[in-house]
Amino acid sequence: MTRRQRILWLVVAVALSGLVAACITYTQPKTEKADRGVRVNHALHTEQGLECAICHEPQEGGTYGFPTHDTCSVCHDIDMDNPEPEACGFCHTNESFEIAEFQSPLGPDIVFNHDPHVAAEVECATCHTDVDKAILPSGPLKPFCMDCHGKTSPALNECSVCHKETNKDTIPSSRYGVNLAHDQPAIWAKVHGTESKVDPKYCALCHTEQAFCDDCHTTTAPDSHTVTWRRKTHGMQASWDRNNCSVCHEEDSCLQCHQNTEPESHRRAWGPPVNHHCTSCHYPPTKTNCVVCHESIEHPSALPSPHRALVYPAACAACHPGGQTNRAPHPENSTVNCRFCH
């Protein structure tokens, strides 16, 4: 690699690292509490037995106000006539002693009212777990709220309960701050399967029925189901991850096909007189190979095949007598053909 190429790779690497860092920063929820110019030790007030509503008085519209000097002076000695910087600095964090207007962490589309929660006797700490660090819990709020609502009443998870405009017909363009191509049908048709595995619970917030996927894929096969997949590779992929296949396919869908069509491996001297199947069946069967169709197979204590791990030593004769793959490597590595005993 030339010096110019090394410099080019270095520039690309730095650019990519910056891009990744930007993506991580963009996608992480903001958990730190914003400095509005005032600090309060909520944990200390709680330890002293003070209820939240003593300092945060309820107001119209289901909101709660913030304490003023009059509120704090009930317990604290505040000299407004002769303020001292040191005394004021106990609560204020800037020299001007100004307090910035509170900015709600909820988006403009969100509808929220404390009153129903208070009426249902929901404790403040249920949502405001550690207000000294953050107003709301870290991480996505939608599953947090929907989990509680679902346990209380399924009707509370209707879109209109919490959203002004969003409804079941709204197509999300992001997932917790991460851009999605959900609103671009041509792209989404290609990537939705992969995206559904990133966070299945997020998809289930709207797609509550498995039939939603089934109804589509009964007429439109996934892109991975190519002609090559159908003829050659689907069995191999099924052995790697049968749970992935079972999302759509029941076991009888395999049996119905293979009753009439032998697997690709069951050819080229699979049966007599060469019986290549011996070298496949000879090792302990698993749930992903022979026993899928053949429920009863002998030799359960046979040695495992290294080929299961895709290991194929160059010298076949090191394991197979005579170097012939149809001769199984018995522990004594004899030269007896398997058909001599079987």
Secondary structure by P-SEA (a helix, b strand, c coil): ccaaaaaaaaaaaaaaaaaaaaaaaaacccccccccccccaaaaaaaaccccccccccccccbbbbbccccccccccccccccccccccccccccccccccccccccccbbbbaaaaaaaccccccccccccccccccccaaaaaaaaaaacccccccccccccccccccccccccccccccccaaaaaccaaaaaaacccccccccccaaaaaaaaccccccccccccccccaaaaaaaccccccccccaaaaaaaacccccccccccccccccccccccccccccccccccccccccccccccccccccccccccccccccccccccccccccccccccc
